[in-house]
Amino acid sequence: MDRAALIWHPGLAAYDLGDSHPFNPLRLTLTLQLMGAYGLLTRDVVIEPVEANENELLLVHTSGYIEAVRHSSDWNSDFRPMMGLGTEDNPVFPGMHEIAALTCGASIAAIEQIISGRHQRTFSIAGGMHHAHRSRAAGFSVYNDAAVGIEVARRTRPGLRVLYIDIDAHNGDGVQEMFGASADVLTVSMHESGLFAFPGTGFPGEIGHEAGEGFSVNMPLPMFATDECFRLAFDSVVPPLARAFRPDIIVAQLGVDAQHLDPQTDLGLTLPGYRSLVTSIVRLADEVCDGRLAALGGGGYHIVEVVPPAWTWVLAELRGEQLSEELPEAWREHVRLRLECEAPSSLGADDRFDVSPELAETTLAQTAQMIAEVRAAVFPHHGLLP
């Protein structure tokens, strides 16, 4: 069994919402090029996915919505917005259905490679479209690939227990919605508070319902939350729940838009802080489910300085490889020529977020209060003391 695989198809870079849209597929192609420059993309590493078929999409989305996406993919000047499609966040584009279905296929493959025993870890960098709902597009997301991938795995292997961990800066509301009544999928989302950020959800009181009560976990962080806030929140909530839940696999959405330079958010995570979270998720998988970890991409809108270095490091971490902190000069020159801007010189180990002691103390206190609320709301459902 190989250590880790990257799930990738060139067609995934066609998920293009427009030149002025923040969700720019260039972030993916630059990341692939940096991975290649580091020599990470050997033949045995990359697995090409196929499109999710309609039956697979129907496990999560309604037939009417899928038909609307198909119709929107053949858009023309007469198209009128519907079901979240054709909005500023989710403009329509030619081939949208096929490309979004390929994204779902990539996440299906990421999970299947693991539960079939072919790989211990996988990384689907185009995945993590966690805002799509059953019958509505939202937050740049057309189909919810994470939910589709998880549900396909559950249908083929009844009783499969999945821990979904989401460290994207935005609440993983779509995934939470899909599994809110299930006790076999534990969703954990750590994000900027919905008081300040899209989608305005993800508060401690949102804990699931019916059989799934206590299996939706939300950790809203204050604006400018530092590495220390993220670390405290993760360590105080995630490992105890994971040990009590005993998942068969962890699916982790590793959006990097919580990093302090991101133009869409107001958090204070550094790249070293991000790495620490990812490493903790990897080690947690080693502890609770024999290392079975399917990683997905997600948000990240600083497409040169942050996304490529962060996700290239993630692939190396999943494969147990060490990379030089100094970025390959060939990649930096490519960025200069293509984008006419200066590329970063390192993977980001020296990244810092300068914050006053007073603000750091305030955000840490707010985080501690949030943690207390989350533990009180969720822990008793898992036999844990708050």
N, C-alpha and C positions, 0 to 999 in steps of 0.2 A: 504493500500500500504506500503510495507516494504521500509525502507530507502535506502539500497544499497545492491547489490549482487555481488559476485565474480563469474566470468564465467571461469570454469576450468574443464578439463578432463585430466586424467593421460596420455592419448595418446599424449597430446601436448608436453610433455617432450621428446618425441621421435624425435623432430625436431633437429637432431644431425648432424652437418656438419663436425664432426671429432674431435679426441682428441686434436689436436693442434690448432683447429680453435677457435678464440676469442668468437664466438657466442656459448657459452657452456650452454646446458640446465640445468646444475647444478645450475645456478643462479635462475632458476624457482623453482626447487625442494627445494632448501635451503630457498627460500622466503615462499613457502607454509608451510614448517616446522616451520619457525619462526612465521608465522601467527597463526598456530595451537598452538604453545607454548604460545602465548598470549591469547589463547581462542577465537580468532576471527572467527574460522571456524565452527560455529554451523550449524545444519542441514539446517536451513532456509536461510543460507547465500550463499551456493555454488549451482550454476546451471550448469548442464552438457550440453554442446552444441552437435550438430550433424554436420557432414561434410556438407559443402556447396555443393549443387548439380551442375551439369554441366550448367544448365540454369542460375543459379546465378553467376557462374564464368564467363559465356559468356557476362554478362552485362559489364564487365570490360576488360577481356582478350580475345584474338582472339582464334578461334578454333584450328588453327595451333599451337599456343603456348601451349595450354592445352594438345594437343596430344604429343607435345615434352616433356612436364613434365611427362606425363604418361609413355612415352618411356624411359625417363631418370630414372624413378623409378625402372625399371627392368634392371638397368645398368649391364654391364659386361666388360670384359677387352677390348672389341672392341669399347666401347663408345667413341665418338669424341665430343668435346665441340660444343654446338650450342645454339643460342638464350640466351647467358649469362649463360647457364647451363654447369657444368663441368669445371668451372674456379676455381681459387684460392679462390675467394670470395664466390662463389656458387658451391661448389662440390656437386655431386649428391649422393644420398643414397637410400637404399631400402625403399619403402613405401612413398617416398617424396610427390607424388601427394596427397595421402590420408591424410597425416599429415598436409600439407599446406592447403588442403581444410578444414580440421578440424579447423585450425587457423582462416580461413575465417568464418566458421560457428560460432566460438566463438564471433567474432565481429558482425556478423549478430544478434546473440542472445543478445549481449550487448545493441545494439541499439533498437531492437524489444521489449525487456523487458521494456524499457523506454517509447517508443511512444505508446505502448499498455496500459500504465498506471499501469503495475504491479510493477515496481520499479521506484524510482526517479533518482537513480544513479546506475551505474554498473562499474565494473573494469575487463577487459579482459587482464590479465597480459602477455599472450603469443602473444597478437596482436601488432599492430604498425609496421608491415613490410612495411614501407612506400616507399621503393626504387623500388619495382617491377613495371615494365612498362607493357603496353598492350601486348607486344609480346617479352619481354626480362626480364630475372632475373637480379638482381643487388643488391649490398650491403647487402648480406645475405638474400635477400627477393625473394621468389619464386612467390607467389601470393600476391597481394596487398589487405590484409584483410580490411584495413580501407576504401579503395575505394569500395570494394565489399559490405561491410556492409552499407555504405552510399547509394550506388546506389540501393540496394535491398529495402531499406526504402523509397527512392524516388519513385520507381516504384509502390510500394504498397500504397503510400500516395502522389499522385501528388500534387505538389506545396509546399512540405515540404522544409523548409529553414534550411540549416545546416551550422553552424559555426565550422570549423575544425581548432583547435589550436595545433601547434606542437612545443614542447619545447625541442625535441631531439637535440643533438649537431650537427646533420647532416641535411641538407635541405630536407624537405619532398617532393622531386622532383616528385616521382611517383604519389602521390595524387594530387599535383598541375597540373600535366600533364592531369590526367583523367578529371578534372573539369575546365580546363583553359578557356573553352568557355561558362561556365555556370554562370548565375547570381543568381542561387538558392543555390550555395555552395560557401561560402567565406572561402578560405584557408589562414591561417596565420602561417608562419614558422619563428621561432627565432632560429638561429643556428650559428655555427662558420663559418666565411666567406669562401666562395668557393675558395678564393685565397689561402687558406691554407689546406682545408679539403675536403674530398669526400662529395658529387659528383662533386664539382666544379661549382655548380649552386646556385641559390637563391639570386640574386642581386636585389637591389631596383627597377631596371627597368623592372624586370619580373613581369608584373601586369595582365597577362591574355590577352585574345583576343576576338574579335567578341562581342557577348553579355556579355561575362565574363570579358571584359576589366575593370580593377580596382578591380576585385574580387580575384586576387592572390596577396598576400602581403608577402614580404620577408624582414626579418631584419637580415642581416649578421653582426655578432659581431666580434670584433678584437680578436686576440689571447690574452689569459690571462684576458679576460673580467671578471670583478668582480661581486659580488652580486649587487652592485650599478648600474652597467651597465645594467644587466638584468632587474632590477627593473625600471630603467628609460625608457628602451625600451618598456617594457610591458605597463606601465602606460601611456606612451605618445601615443601609437598606438592602443592597443587592445580594451580597454573599449569604446573609442569614436566610433570605427568602429562597435563594437557589438551593441551598442545602436542605431546606424543608421540602421544597417542591420536587426535587430529584428529577430533573429533565433528562430526556433521552438525547436531546440536541439543543444547542443554543444558536439562535439566529440573531445576529447583531447588526443593527443599522448604524453605520459609522460615519454619518455626516460630520463634516469638519467646519460647519458654519458657526459653531460656538467660539471659534478662534477670534481673538480681539480685533483683527483687521477686517473681518468680514463686513461687507457693506449692507447686509440685510439684517443684522442683529446687533445687540448691545451687551454682549457678554465679554468676560475677560480671560477666557481660556488661552493658554499658550500652547505652542506645538509640543514642548516637553510634557505639559499637562495632558494634552490629548494622547500622546504616546503612553503615558502612565495609565490612562483609562483603558486603552486598547490592550496593553499588556495584562492588566488586571482581568479583563474579560477572557483573554487567552488562558491565563492561569486558572480562572474559575472553571472554564470548560474542562481543563485537564483534571481538576478536582472532582467535578460533579457528574461529568458525562464522557469520560475517557477521551477528552480532547475534541469531541465532535462540535465543530464551530463553522457555521456558514455566515460569512460577513457580506454585507451589502454596502453600497456607496451611500448616496443620499445628498444632502445639501452641502454647499461649499461654493462661494461665489467670488472669492479672490482667486482667480483662475490661473495665476502664474506663481505667485509667491507662496501660496498655501496649499492648494489642492494637490498639485503633482508631487511636491515633496512629502506631504502627509500620507497620501495613499500608496506612493512607492515604498515608503517606510513600512506601511501596514503589510504589504505583500511580503516584504523581506521578513518581518516579524512572524507572519503566519508560516513561513517556510523555515524559520529558525536560522536565518542568514544575517550576517552583520554587513552593513554598508558603510562606506566612507562618508563622513559628514560633508566632505567637499563634493559638490555636484559636478558631474562630468562636463568638461569644457565644450564638448560637441553639442550637448543639449543646450547649454547656455548660449552658444553661438546661433543655434537654430532659433531660439526665442528672439534673439536680437534681430536676426534677419527677417523673421516672419512678422513679429509684432512691433519692431522698432522700439523696443524698451529693454532696459537692463534686467537680466534674469537674476534671481537670488544666487548666492554663492554657496549656500549650505542647505542641508536638509532641515535645519531649524532648531537644532539643539540649544542654540544661544538665544532663541526667541524669548522676549520678556514683555510683561504688561506692567507698565508703571502706574501705580495707584497710591493714593495717599494712605497713611496708616489709619486715618479716621474712616475712610470709605471701606478699606479692607475689613476693619473691625465691624462696621455696620453690616456689610454683606454677609459676613460669617455668622453674625448673630441672627440675621434673617434666615439664613440657611438652616441653622440649628433649630429654629422654631418650626420651619417647614418639615424638617426631619421628624420632629416629635409628633406633628400632626399626621404624617404619613404612617409612621409606626403604630400610632394609636388606631388608625383607621383600618390598617391591613393586617398587621402581625397576628392579632387574635384568630383570624381566619385560617392561619397556618400553624396554630399551636405554639406561637411565639409570644413572649412577653414584650409589651411595648417598650 
